[in-house]
Amino acid sequence: MTSLTNISVMDENELLFDDLDMPAFDPFARLHRRMQGHRAGGLFDSDDDDEEEDDDLLDGADPEGYEDGIVRSARVIIEEDTVTFTHDAYDDVGVYQSLEQPMSSEFNYYEVEVVEWGAHGRIGIGLARDNYPLNRQPGWNHGSVAYHCDDGKLFQNSGFGRAFAAPSQEGDVIGCGIDYSAEIGRNRVRVFFTRNGSEIGQSNVEVPPSGFFPTVGMHSKGETLRLNFRARWPPEQDDEMIGDNLDPNAKWSRLSKITKKDGLLSYIGLGQSDSDGGIAQSCVPLTRCNHYFELEIVDSGDKGYVAIGIARQDYPTYRHPGWNPGSVAYHADDGKLFHGEGRGREFGPACHQGDRMGCGMQFLKEEDEDDDELDIEADADAGEGRKVEVFFTRNGKRVGKEISTVPKGGYFPIIGMLSRGEKVRADLTPLSG
């Protein structure tokens, strides 16, 4: 698939977080089961009209809510780490906000499990200022941003959301965090969201003077959430993710808009534009000893925009493999090869459901080099700056090859998907190749 937004799109590096020890705090420690009062509120008031009214409403504790300096809430039942909404009037909104500590580089992420979907799943998960109105979903008013589970939209300082990700469902775990390593301007941060261990999108947001605090909203009867303020992002790697070699248990260390279950990789993005790309990237690079991997197209989805290839370790998560520098990929929908730009060239046949696609890499011998010198170690920097032959297969037969230069850190196996319903099964250690 050719990139429509072409071609010189600036790279955006993968979100990076320091492996900091999270402070152990419990926002429920001083709060037991309480049923909160009722306050009706309109659905879509404009920012400009409501900002002054909102501040007046929350000047001190909401008389129909609860506030103790650690938690603010209204129209919800709180029991240990769960929050339940019980009202059923159309305009009723329940809000829970933790004030234990603002978001920071040490506390940059939390997660919410959708335990009960309720009548409609009108659940908002995000961040808000400390005096956010307790009758408004997070994201609807100034000083807030939130992902809404029922329609997948992102709401940011406004009652009108924009297309952002696929809707969620009961059982999903939604995460919200801030990437403090991204330098995007004074008093602005990059807020990102995850679902079931995969990033689903991000947005640049101005930080209110009070800072941002974890805030969730509920809007239909029976909705129940379980909050986890000790979650980390990215998740800690286990032993089988940090070995030197690809093995049958090797895992994908970077997942964006793709979920992984029992070896099946499934696309969960919107599939509406070039920037909706989802990737799965291996945790270790290809080397001379481990030089090949395959995927099987289990479901071609709406468009069959499946791609297989190799990419630098910090390849942008929202771009299809092959479209940006530091990547080479074979695309299933049109059979084209893409090598670091959004225009591909004719290369091989298209691939469809049931087909196996493979990608491999062979180091080329330099003129003044003997065989012993070609024995490159399997470490993160193996082959940097060397010429390699990248080859691709379809159902076990070679399709073609491309010469490329190994980027800093090496070339890592990568799979991309870009239309709804796409699913592949990946094999990092096939017997062929």
C-alpha positions in Angstrom: 0.0 0.0 0.0 1.4 3.4 -1.0 1.4 6.1 1.7 -1.0 8.9 0.7 0.5 11.3 3.1 3.9 10.5 1.6 6.8 10.5 1.9 8.9 12.7 3.9 6.8 12.4 7.1 9.0 13.2 10.1 9.8 10.2 12.2 8.4 10.1 15.7 10.4 7.8 17.9 8.9 5.1 20.1 7.8 6.3 23.5 10.6 5.7 26.0 10.3 5.6 29.7 12.9 5.2 32.5 12.5 2.1 34.5 11.7 3.9 37.7 10.4 2.4 40.9 6.7 3.4 41.3 5.7 4.8 44.6 3.4 2.4 46.4 0.3 4.3 47.3 -3.4 3.4 47.7 -6.0 6.0 46.8 -8.6 3.8 48.4 -6.9 3.5 51.8 -9.0 6.1 53.5 -12.2 5.6 51.5 -14.8 2.8 52.1 -18.1 2.2 50.4 -20.1 5.4 49.9 -23.1 6.1 47.6 -22.9 9.6 46.2 -25.7 12.1 45.3 -27.2 13.1 42.0 -26.5 16.1 39.8 -27.8 16.4 36.3 -25.7 18.0 33.7 -26.0 18.7 29.9 -24.0 16.7 27.5 -22.2 19.2 25.2 -21.5 22.6 26.7 -18.8 24.7 25.0 -15.5 25.2 26.8 -15.7 29.0 26.7 -19.2 29.2 28.3 -18.5 26.5 30.9 -15.0 27.2 32.2 -16.0 29.9 34.7 -19.1 28.0 35.8 -17.1 24.8 36.3 -14.6 26.6 38.6 -17.4 28.1 40.7 -19.2 24.7 41.0 -16.1 23.1 42.4 -15.0 25.9 44.7 -14.7 23.6 47.7 -16.3 20.2 47.9 -19.3 19.4 45.6 -22.3 19.3 48.1 -23.6 16.2 46.2 -20.2 14.5 45.9 -17.3 13.4 48.1 -13.9 15.0 48.6 -11.3 14.3 51.2 -8.0 15.5 49.6 -7.2 12.0 48.3 -10.3 11.2 46.3 -13.1 13.2 44.6 -16.2 11.4 43.4 -19.8 11.8 42.7 -22.7 9.3 41.9 -20.6 6.2 42.2 -20.1 3.4 44.7 -16.5 2.8 45.7 -15.4 -0.4 47.3 -11.6 -1.2 47.6 -10.3 -0.8 44.0 -13.6 -0.9 42.1 -15.9 1.9 41.1 -19.5 1.3 40.1 -22.1 3.7 38.6 -25.7 3.1 39.6 -27.7 6.0 38.1 -29.8 5.6 35.0 -31.0 9.1 34.0 -29.7 10.2 30.6 -27.8 13.2 31.9 -26.3 11.6 35.0 -22.5 11.3 35.0 -20.4 9.6 37.7 -16.8 10.7 38.2 -14.0 9.3 40.2 -10.7 11.3 40.5 -7.6 10.3 42.5 -5.8 13.3 44.1 -3.2 11.2 45.9 -0.5 12.6 43.7 -0.4 14.3 40.3 1.0 12.6 37.2 4.8 12.9 37.1 7.9 11.2 35.6 7.8 8.8 38.6 4.0 8.2 38.4 3.3 8.4 34.7 0.7 5.7 34.0 -2.3 3.9 35.4 -4.8 1.3 34.1 -8.5 0.6 34.4 -10.2 -2.8 33.8 -13.7 -2.7 32.4 -15.3 -5.2 34.8 -18.9 -4.6 33.9 -19.9 -2.8 30.6 -23.3 -1.8 32.0 -26.2 -0.6 29.8 -24.1 1.3 27.2 -20.4 1.3 28.2 -20.3 5.1 28.3 -16.9 5.1 30.1 -14.3 7.8 29.9 -10.7 7.2 31.0 -8.1 9.9 31.2 -6.6 12.9 33.0 -8.1 16.1 34.4 -7.2 19.2 36.5 -7.8 18.9 40.3 -11.0 20.9 40.4 -12.7 19.2 37.4 -16.5 19.3 37.6 -17.9 16.1 39.0 -20.9 16.1 36.7 -18.9 16.0 33.5 -17.1 13.1 31.6 -13.3 13.6 31.5 -12.4 15.2 28.2 -15.6 17.3 27.9 -14.3 20.3 29.7 -11.2 22.5 29.9 -8.2 20.9 31.6 -8.9 17.3 30.7 -8.4 14.6 28.1 -9.9 11.1 27.8 -10.5 8.1 25.7 -14.2 7.0 25.6 -14.8 3.3 25.5 -18.2 3.3 23.8 -17.2 5.0 20.6 -13.4 5.0 20.7 -13.2 8.8 20.4 -10.7 11.1 22.1 -12.2 14.0 23.9 -9.8 16.9 24.7 -11.1 20.1 26.4 -14.4 19.8 24.4 -17.7 17.9 24.3 -17.0 17.0 20.7 -14.6 14.1 20.2 -12.5 13.0 17.3 -11.9 9.5 15.8 -9.1 8.0 17.7 -9.3 4.2 18.2 -11.6 1.3 18.0 -14.3 1.0 20.7 -13.6 -1.2 23.7 -15.6 -3.9 25.4 -16.1 -5.6 28.8 -12.9 -7.2 30.0 -10.6 -4.8 28.3 -7.8 -3.1 30.3 -7.3 0.5 29.3 -4.2 2.4 30.2 -3.5 6.2 30.3 -0.1 7.7 30.7 2.2 10.7 29.9 5.5 10.4 28.0 7.7 12.9 29.8 10.6 12.1 27.5 8.9 13.8 24.6 10.0 17.4 24.1 7.0 19.2 22.5 7.0 22.6 24.1 6.6 24.4 27.4 3.7 23.2 29.6 2.7 20.5 27.1 3.0 16.8 27.3 2.3 13.8 25.2 -0.6 11.8 26.6 -0.9 8.2 25.4 -3.5 5.4 25.8 -3.2 1.6 25.7 -5.6 -1.3 25.5 -4.7 -4.8 26.6 -1.0 -4.1 26.5 -0.9 -2.3 23.1 -0.7 1.4 22.4 -3.8 2.8 20.6 -2.9 6.4 20.2 -1.5 9.6 21.6 -2.2 13.4 21.8 -0.2 16.5 22.7 -2.0 18.3 25.6 -1.4 21.5 27.6 -0.9 20.7 31.3 -3.2 22.7 33.6 -1.6 24.7 36.5 -2.7 22.1 39.1 -1.2 19.2 37.0 -3.0 16.2 35.7 -4.8 13.6 38.0 -6.2 10.2 37.0 -9.9 10.7 36.3 -12.6 8.3 35.1 -16.2 8.9 34.2 -19.3 6.6 33.8 -22.5 7.3 32.2 -24.8 4.3 32.1 -26.2 2.1 34.8 -24.2 -0.9 36.0 -20.8 0.1 34.7 -18.0 -1.1 37.0 -14.3 -0.4 36.8 -11.2 -1.8 38.6 -8.4 0.7 39.0 -4.7 -0.1 39.1 -2.4 2.8 40.1 0.7 0.5 40.3 0.7 -0.4 36.6 3.8 0.4 34.6 4.4 1.2 30.9 6.0 -0.3 29.1 5.5 -3.5 31.0 8.5 -5.0 32.6 10.2 -7.5 30.3 10.5 -11.1 31.4 13.6 -13.3 30.9 12.4 -14.6 27.5 12.2 -11.1 26.1 15.8 -10.2 26.7 17.8 -13.1 25.4 20.4 -12.8 22.7 18.8 -15.1 20.2 15.4 -15.6 18.6 13.8 -18.7 20.1 10.3 -20.3 20.1 9.3 -18.3 23.1 10.6 -15.0 21.9 8.2 -12.1 22.2 7.3 -8.9 20.4 8.6 -6.1 22.5 6.8 -3.3 20.7 3.1 -3.5 20.0 1.0 -0.6 18.7 -2.6 -1.0 17.8 -2.0 -4.7 17.7 -2.9 -7.3 20.4 -1.2 -10.6 20.9 -2.9 -13.8 22.1 -1.7 -17.3 21.8 0.7 -16.4 19.0 -2.1 -14.5 17.0 -1.5 -10.9 16.3 -4.7 -8.9 15.7 -5.1 -5.3 14.4 -7.3 -3.1 16.7 -6.8 0.3 15.1 -9.3 2.4 13.1 -7.9 1.7 9.7 -9.1 5.0 8.3 -5.8 6.8 7.4 -2.1 6.3 6.9 -1.4 7.3 10.5 -3.6 4.4 11.8 -0.9 1.9 11.2 -0.2 -0.8 13.8 3.1 -2.6 14.2 4.5 -5.6 16.1 8.3 -5.5 16.4 10.6 -8.2 17.8 12.7 -7.6 20.9 15.9 -8.8 19.2 17.5 -8.1 15.8 18.1 -10.4 12.9 21.7 -11.8 12.9 23.8 -14.1 10.8 22.6 -17.1 12.9 19.0 -16.0 13.2 18.3 -14.4 9.9 14.7 -15.3 8.9 11.1 -15.2 10.1 7.6 -15.8 8.7 4.0 -14.9 9.1 0.7 -16.6 8.0 -2.2 -14.4 7.0 -5.0 -15.7 9.1 -7.5 -13.0 8.1 -6.9 -10.4 5.4 -9.5 -8.0 7.0 -11.1 -5.2 5.0 -8.1 -4.4 2.8 -5.3 -6.9 3.3 -2.8 -4.2 4.2 -0.4 -6.7 5.9 3.3 -5.9 5.7 6.4 -7.9 6.7 9.9 -6.7 6.9 12.7 -5.3 9.0 13.2 -1.9 10.7 15.4 0.0 13.0 14.6 -0.4 16.7 13.0 3.0 17.1 10.8 2.8 14.0 7.7 5.1 14.5 4.8 3.1 15.7 2.1 4.8 13.5 3.9 4.2 10.2 3.5 1.1 8.0 6.8 -0.8 7.6 8.8 0.3 4.6 7.4 3.8 4.5 10.1 5.5 6.6 13.9 5.5 6.6 15.4 2.5 8.4 13.0 0.0 7.1 12.4 -2.5 4.2 9.0 -4.3 3.8 7.0 -6.4 1.4 3.3 -5.4 1.3 0.6 -8.1 0.8 -2.1 -6.0 -0.8 -0.2 -4.9 -3.9 3.0 -7.1 -3.8 5.2 -4.0 -3.8 8.5 -3.5 -2.0 9.0 -0.3 0.1 12.4 0.8 1.2 12.5 3.8 3.4 9.9 5.8 1.5 6.1 6.0 0.9 6.4 4.9 -2.8 7.0 1.3 -3.5 8.2 -0.6 -6.6 6.8 -3.7 -8.3 8.3 -6.7 -6.6 6.2 -9.8 -6.3 2.7 -11.3 -6.2 0.0 -10.0 -3.8 -0.6 -12.2 -0.7 -4.0 -13.3 0.7 -5.6 -15.2 3.5 -3.7 -18.5 4.1 -0.5 -17.3 2.4 2.8 -17.4 4.3 5.1 -14.4 3.9 8.8 -14.6 5.0 11.6 -12.1 5.4 15.3 -12.8 5.8 18.6 -11.0 5.8 22.1 -12.2 4.7 25.3 -10.3 5.4 27.4 -9.5 2.3 31.1 -10.3 2.3 33.3 -7.3 1.8 36.3 -7.4 -0.6 39.0 -7.4 2.1 37.1 -9.7 4.5 37.6 -13.4 5.1 35.0 -15.8 6.4 36.2 -15.6 10.0 35.7 -11.8 10.1 32.1 -12.3 8.8 31.2 -14.1 12.0 29.2 -11.3 13.5 28.1 -11.6 17.1 24.3 -11.6 17.9 24.1 -8.5 19.9 22.1 -5.3 19.6 24.7 -3.6 17.4 25.5 -6.5 15.2 26.1 -5.4 11.6 25.7 -1.7 12.0 26.8 0.0 8.8 27.2 -3.2 6.8 25.6 -4.0 3.5 23.0 -6.8 3.7 20.8 -8.6 1.2 17.2 -8.5 2.4 15.0 -11.2 0.8 11.4 -12.1 0.9 9.4 -15.3 0.4 5.8 -16.3 -0.4 4.7 -19.8 0.6 8.3 -21.0 0.8 9.5 -19.6 -2.5 11.8 -16.6 -2.9 10.1 -13.6 -4.3 13.0 -11.2 -4.6 15.8 -9.3 -2.8 16.9 -5.8 -1.9 20.3 -4.4 -0.8 20.2 -2.3 2.3 22.5 -0.9 5.0 22.1 -2.0 8.6 21.1 1.0 10.8 22.4 1.7 14.3 21.3 -1.0 16.7 20.5 -3.5 13.9 17.5 -4.5 11.9 14.5 -5.9 13.8 11.7 -8.1 12.5 8.5 -6.0 12.1 5.0 -6.7 11.0 2.5 -4.0 10.0 -1.3 -4.0 9.6 -3.6 -1.2 8.6 -7.2 -2.3 8.0 -9.8 -3.7 10.3 -10.0 -7.4 11.0 -6.5 -8.2 9.9 -4.9 -11.1 11.8 -1.6 -12.9 11.3 0.3 -15.7 13.1 4.0 -15.1 13.3 6.8 -17.6 13.5 10.2 -16.2 14.5 12.0 -19.5 14.2 10.8 -21.3 11.0 12.7 -24.3 9.7 13.0 -22.8 6.3 14.9 -19.8 5.0 
